[in-house]
Amino acid sequence: MSQPAFPFHRQWPERCPMKGHDVLFDTPDRLLTLLLISPEEMVQGYLQLLDHDAQPQPFWRQEHDWRPGIEPLSGALIRVMLSSNPELLQLYQAVDRRSGGDGDAHYLERLEQALQPQPLLDAWRGLGELRGELDHQLRLVQQQRLQLDEALALLQRSQRLLDHSVMLPP
């Protein structure tokens, strides 16, 4: 296999063992969150892993002993994507079975849990808080930039005065 099905190694080389990083996979929601890839790319990646000689390994196992929960906002997007790409779930489950798992038979149940109103609202609020913090940080950076520009202008004026005073005859 020339290119890994899912490029975890390019994103997090420190979290991927050098040997076998081309047979890592993950749940559709985590692929969306971690790698930002489309359902079509996920389907191609799962197909590639099903054709691979080596046994695929779940990326989540690099840090967890069990499947991590589904992030509600990613779950909402994946739910829509599964409607138009039903083979996505089937292929993911086939890869999970090939890896020695149970085919993640409860994926849809976990997805529905993540899509309950309160977890979705909490995730949306968290996103809003993050946006507010990023806006605040941007304002601070803009303020620092203005202060730097003013300091540079003052330094240039000082340099011109110094140059002018050095050029004056005694």
Secondary structure as the mmCIF struct_conf table of DSSP 4:
data_model
#
loop_
_struct_conf.conf_type_id
_struct_conf.id
_struct_conf.beg_label_comp_id
_struct_conf.beg_label_asym_id
_struct_conf.beg_label_seq_id
_struct_conf.end_label_comp_id
_struct_conf.end_label_asym_id
_struct_conf.end_label_seq_id
BEND BEND1 GLN A 3 GLN A 3
BEND BEND2 ALA A 5 PHE A 6
HELX_RH_AL_P HELX_RH_AL_P1 PHE A 8 GLN A 11
HELX_RH_3T_P HELX_RH_3T_P1 PRO A 13 ARG A 15
BEND BEND3 CYS A 16 CYS A 16
BEND BEND4 MET A 18 MET A 18
TURN_TY1_P TURN_TY1_P1 LYS A 19 GLY A 20
HELX_RH_3T_P HELX_RH_3T_P2 HIS A 21 VAL A 23
STRN STRN1 LEU A 24 PHE A 25
HELX_RH_AL_P HELX_RH_AL_P2 PRO A 28 LEU A 35
HELX_RH_AL_P HELX_RH_AL_P3 PRO A 39 ASP A 51
BEND BEND5 ASP A 53 ALA A 54
HELX_LH_PP_P HELX_LH_PP_P1 GLN A 55 PRO A 56
STRN STRN2 GLN A 57 PRO A 58
HELX_RH_3T_P HELX_RH_3T_P3 PHE A 59 GLN A 62
TURN_TY1_P TURN_TY1_P2 GLU A 63 GLU A 63
BEND BEND6 ASP A 65 TRP A 66
HELX_LH_PP_P HELX_LH_PP_P2 ARG A 67 GLU A 71
HELX_RH_AL_P HELX_RH_AL_P4 PRO A 72 SER A 84
HELX_RH_AL_P HELX_RH_AL_P5 PRO A 86 ARG A 98
TURN_TY1_P TURN_TY1_P3 SER A 99 GLY A 100
BEND BEND7 GLY A 101 GLY A 101
TURN_TY1_P TURN_TY1_P4 ALA A 105 HIS A 106
HELX_RH_AL_P HELX_RH_AL_P6 TYR A 107 ALA A 114
TURN_TY1_P TURN_TY1_P5 LEU A 115 LEU A 115
BEND BEND8 GLN A 116 GLN A 116
HELX_RH_AL_P HELX_RH_AL_P7 PRO A 117 MET A 167
BEND BEND9 LEU A 168 LEU A 168
#
